[in-house]
Amino acid sequence: MSQSQTFEKKLAELNSIVDKMEQPEMGLEESLKLYEKGIALTRECQKIIDQAEQKIAKLLEESS
């Protein structure tokens, strides 16, 4: 699985978590579990973005 597919999958899961948390019948305990999972996914996505930015910067340096 490529990094892009991994990112897209994580982002889709994060969006799903947000949708679930917006439901009024969501209990506190379940909301906290989903929030924790959402924070972890956000960090993973940010790490992938940071790595991509570093690759782009390196490519731009090499092409100059």
Contacts in CASP RR format, 6 or more apart in sequence:
PFRMAT RR
TARGET T0000
AUTHOR 0000-0000-0000
METHOD contacts of the structure
MODEL  1
MSQSQTFEKKLAELNSIVDKMEQPEMGLEESLKLYEKGIALTRECQKIID
QAEQKIAKLLEESS
1 9 0 8 1.000
3 48 0 8 1.000
3 51 0 8 1.000
3 52 0 8 1.000
6 48 0 8 1.000
7 45 0 8 1.000
7 48 0 8 1.000
7 49 0 8 1.000
10 41 0 8 1.000
10 44 0 8 1.000
10 45 0 8 1.000
10 48 0 8 1.000
11 41 0 8 1.000
11 45 0 8 1.000
13 41 0 8 1.000
14 38 0 8 1.000
14 41 0 8 1.000
14 42 0 8 1.000
14 45 0 8 1.000
17 34 0 8 1.000
17 37 0 8 1.000
17 38 0 8 1.000
17 41 0 8 1.000
20 26 0 8 1.000
20 34 0 8 1.000
21 31 0 8 1.000
21 34 0 8 1.000
21 35 0 8 1.000
26 34 0 8 1.000
END
